[in-house]
Amino acid sequence: MIQRIQSVYLLLVVIACVAYIFVPFGLVKNPDGTLETWAIKQVVLIMIAAIVIAVVAFASIFLFNNRRNQMKVVLVNIVLSVMLIGLFLFELTQQIGIQNYIFKIGAILPIFILLFNMLAYGSIKSDEALVKSMDRLR
């Protein structure tokens, strides 16, 4: 059903991805000493990855009729979320340098994206186990 808890988790993934795109997640120290706000909108590859994760999560909400396919799609989304975190860290260390970066609240959003995906996967898996146990009772 669409009103299950995993639908809420997947919707939270979508919201976190949209927030990740628009919320600035750090400050960069320029060589002249000024601070510049750094947001995902400035890094196209990370922005595209966040949009793909949001679209996959939103699409997986409507796969509630086939929980096995929904579990596979959410598992792919978990892998994409890990890749997003890796891409963010790579971009941070290679392009900016960790010593020139000041973290803000938006930098933890990829962790929430991964956490909500994992919670959704666990909820789908427990639903599947519940259905299997009911089938054994019949």
N, C-alpha and C positions, 0 to 999 in steps of 0.2 A: 504494500500500500504506500501511497505517496506521503502519508502523514507519519511515517515511522521516524525514529530518532536519527537514522542514517541520512535521511533527507535534510534534517536540520544541520547535521554536521557538514554535508556537502554544500548546503547553502552558505554556511559559514566559511567554507573554502572559497566560494565565489566572492563573498564580501571581503575576505582578507586579501584576495588577489586584486580586486579593484582598489582597495585601500593601499596596497603595496605600490600600485602604479601612481597614485596621486599624492600620497603622503611622502614628504621629503624624509629620507632616512639617514641623513648625515650631513656633516659639514666638512668641506675640504679646505685645508690651509694652502693658499696660493704662495708662490715663492716670495711675493712682496709682503706677505704677512696678513693679507685680508682673508676672510672666511667666505666661502661660496657654498650655497645650499646644493646638495646633490640629490637628485631624484631619479627614479627609474625611467621617467620620460626622456631623460638625456642619454640613456643607454638602450638602444633599440633592441638588441638581442635579448636582454633580460626582460624588457617589456613584452616582447613577442612570446617568450616562454611563460610569463605570468598570464597572458591572455589565453594561451593554449591550455594551461592548467585550469583556468576558470571555465572555459568552454567545455572541457572534458568533464569537469565536476558537475556542471549544470546539466549536461547531457546524461550523465550517469544517474541523476535523480529519477529520470523517466524510464530507467531500465528495471524498475521495481518488480515487474512481472517475471523476469528471469534473473534470479539472484546470483547464479553462477557467472553469468556474463557481467553483471554489475560488480561482482567481486573482482573479476579480471580487469575491468576498466578502472576501478579504484586502485588496484595494485599497480597498473601502469601509471596512474596519476601520482602514486607515492614515489615511484621511480623518477617521474618528471619533477616532483617537488625536491627530491634529493639533488637532482641535476641543477635545479634553480639555485639551491643554496650553494652548490659548488661553483656555479657560474658567477654568482654574486661575489663569493670569496676570491675567485680567480681575478675578476675584474677589479676588485678592491686592492689586491696585493700587487698585481702586475701594472695596472694603469695609474693608480693613485699612490699607492704605498700606504701601508698601515700606520706609519708614523705621521702621515699628513691627514689623517682621517679622524673625525670625532663622531662617535656613534650617537644616534638619536633613536626615538621610540620606533620609528618605521623599520629599523634594521632587524627587529625581532619578528616581523610579520611572516617571513618565510618559514620560521620555526612553527608558527601557529598554523600555517597552511599545511605543513607536514603532519602536525599533531591532529588536526581535524580530519585529514585523509585517513590517518591510522585509526582514529576513533570510528569513522564511518566503516572502514573495512572490518573492524572487530564487531560492530553492530550487525553488519550484513552476515558475517560468519556465524554469529550466535543465532540469528533468525533462521539461517539455513540448518543449523544443528537442531533447532526447535522443531522445524518442519519435518526433518528426518525422524526425530524421536516420535512425533505424532503419527507418522506413517507406519512405524513399527508397531504401534499400539493397535492399529486397525486390523 
